[in-house]
């Protein structure tokens, strides 16, 4: 990024790589950038379903995912956080048998837990883009679209 004229921002923390930092990406206790890549050594590329314990109270015991064309299962020692976005999170839940029993049965999925609201009430999130004019001499993201500038 330095070669393109984008210097690390030090407004919030020192040695922060990136064009900008959001306050929500800073660990307030350590004043360091929070990153989900810290422990990303063997993460699933395509989570297919949550694995549930089938005795007594059903609890999540792991996940199943696809890696290099093969289905792999990995157990959880404490928690499983499903954070796959507004579309894929309900899909993963429903493929795991978590959702409306009637809908799952029609799709040939064994219902395990019946919260009928899974996959319902999807609402798009609005984005309000903002544009600002900059004084000459300041480097902005617009410079990155200029091949001549980027070549220097």
N, C-alpha and C positions, 0 to 999 in steps of 0.2 A: 504494500500500500504506500510506503514511503516513496517508492520510485514513481508513483503516479501523483505525488504531491499531497497525499492524504496522510497527515501526521497523526500519531496517537493523540487522543484528547486527554487532557489532564485536568479538566474542569472539576470532575467529581473525584477521581482517584488517579494515582500515578500509574504510568505504563499500561494504559488501557488501549488495547488494539481495537480499532474500529472507527467509523466515521462519527458516531455519536453514542451516548450512553443514556439509557432511560433510568430514571430514579428507581424503578421497580427491579432493575437488574443488578442493583448494588446491595450487598449484604451489609446492613447498617451496623452490625456489631464489629465486623472485620474491615469494613471499608474496601472490600474487594469485589470484583465483578463475579456474579453468580453465573455458573455455566453448567448446563446439564451434560456437557461433554466430559466432565471430570471423571466419571466412572463409566464412560461409554467404551468398554472393551469388547463386549460380546453381546450387543443389543440385537433384538430381533429386527429383521428388515420388514417383516409382514406378519403382525400378530393375527392369528386366526381365531383364537378363542381363549377364554379364561378357564382354568381347570378348577372344578369345585369338588370339595370333599362330599362324598355321597352318603355319609352317615350322620344322623342327628341334625343339628343345625348346619345348614350348608354354608361353608366358608371357603374363600378362595385359597387354594394351595399352590397355585402357579399359573403359568401361561403356556400356550402352545403357539409356535410360530414357524414360519418357513425360512430356511437358510440353505442356500445353494441347492434349491429344488427339493429339499427333504423337510419333512415335518419333524420339529424338535420340541421337546417339552423341557421346561425348567421350573424347578420348585421355588417357592418363596419362603424365606425364613420368618418374615414379619408381615409385610404388606405388599399389595400389588396396586399400583396406581395406573389406571387406564386414562390416558390423556392423548387421544388420537383425533381430536377435533370434533366439530359438531356433527359430521356425517359418519365418520368411522367408529367413534366411541359407541353409539347405539348399535351399530352393525356388529361390533365385537361382542357386546352384551347379548344381543339377540342370538348370534351364532353359538353363544355359550348356554343358551336356554334361559336367559334372564330377560323377561319381557311379558307381553300379553300372551297368555296361554293359548287362546284361540288362534291368533296370528301364527305363533310358533308351530302349533300342531298342523295348520294348513301347509306350512312350509316343510314339514317333515322333520322339525327340530324338537327334540325331547324337552318339554318345559321343565325347568328346575326351580325357578323363583318367579313369582308372579307380580312384578310391579308393572301394571298396565300402561304407565306413562312413558316407558322407554321407547324412544323413537318418535314420540309425539311432540307437538308444539314447537317445531323447528322455526326459529325466527332469524332472519338475516341480520347481521350486525352492520350498522351504518358506519361509513367512513367519511369523514369530512376532511378532504385534502386542503392543505393551506400552502400558499405560495408567498415567497418573500423576495424582494429585490435586495441585492447585495452591492455594496460599494466596490469599486474596482480594487484589485489587489488581494481579495479574499478568495480562497479556494473553496469551491462548492462541488457537489456531486455532478453538476452540469459539465464540469471540466472533464469528467471521465468519459463522456460521450464524444469528446473531440479527439479524433485519432492523432492529430498533430501534437496536441498537448500530452496525451498518454504516451506517445513515443519518446518524449523527452524525459 
